[in-house]
Amino acid sequence: MSSLRETLGSTARRAVARGLPSAILDRAPALRGTKFLADAARRAGRRGQRPFQMVNVGACDGALFDDVTPWLHRIPGARAVLVEPIPYNQARLRANYPDTDRFVIEPVAITRESGTISVRTFDSTALEAGKLPIEFIGCSSVTDTNLMSGVNAWGEADANFDRFRPYLKDIEVPSETLQAVLDRNGIDHIDAFLVDCEGADWTVFDQLDIGRYRPGMIKIEIGALRPDEIGQVLVKLKTAGYAVGLYAEDVWAFA
């Protein structure tokens, strides 16, 4: 009987899947992330339930092109460590998450050693004046990513890069190891761990003690990573027993 139920259930799932638009099926990992966050919102406030806690490395302003961080406003009592090295983005981030008791902004870059590091970013005055595409607000990197170098940014023959090149600049920012930031903020559990660092994503994720913190959900941008680094991200997740899915340029993983 059990085998029959499993067969019927599998058949039903396939039938439902065939009836869904491909765009929805393609979004399955992101939809699972939405369910994870919605479940967290429902559980929040229950007796004995610890506060939902997020760590977001490369938080930008916590709003633009971000389908996860805004859930902090929908999960009662949620807390977060939001790591963002660019001063322009830090100001926007604090405006979007003004509760300093629950939302800590760490104004550093995550590196393998503490110190300072040069970050390439776009001029904030030009961003505010609308001289650059809005997407550039989140484009700062310690690596020579496609966007920052102009290679394949808009297509190999696209002349737009020459128009935007004058607005690129390098700034020095403090840097810390991931564990130093977690320890400084007394982080003993992580429910959602996000990384969006324009090419430095593996440098960050490699430092996460996944066995110690065991986040329920992990989301990592891999679009600017080298193929070998993408492989290392996937191997670390699968070795730790996570269910892994890909959507667009992100890896979504669930414990």
PyMOL commands that set and color helices and strands:
alter all, ss='L'
color gray80, all
select helices_A, chain A and resi 2-19+22-26+28-43+69-73+87-96+124-128+134-138+146-149+160-167+178-184+201-205+210-213+227-239
alter helices_A, ss='H'
color red, helices_A
select strands_A, chain A and resi 53-57+79-83+103-106+109-110+115-122+168-176+192-195+217-221+243-247+250-254
alter strands_A, ss='S'
color yellow, strands_A
deselect
rebuild
show_as cartoon
